[in-house]
């Protein structure tokens, strides 16, 4: 009988924690001036069409975005948080995660697309995926001490036709990113 009660409590606990992360909130940051980051806008549109809260923003808005997320969390929001960034936006999603780490806000998924001279991934990130080109643009991500998540570095240098200016528009890269986001739901 005690096992049955313990099992029932476990089911209730898992169900309530699943409800706490029932929604996924995605912020996608464009690169410098948004000129070469049209793929970010396309991924945001595709996610919204599937019912995911997704917003494409300029990389210069990263600090205000971090403040908004922290404010939403303080007000009780519990959405699974996803940060995706191309080029400078890739650097800035790491900046957002680092700001949120100071407030113990977890980032379920962080995706960087061809960032350059990026900082290490902070310990509040559960999973990080980095698309880069070597030789080319970008390099593998590294993690801060204390990082316990999963870090994947994917070198796309062998894919013909992928350049820094179009990697975010590549159909396979987009499909992999959208698949990782949808897996959170």
Beta strands, then each sheet from edge to edge (+ up, - down):
strand 1: 24-29
strand 2: 53-57
strand 3: 80-86
strand 4: 109-113
strand 5: 127-132
strand 6: 150-155
sheet 1: 2+ 1+ 3+ 4+ 5+ 6+
end
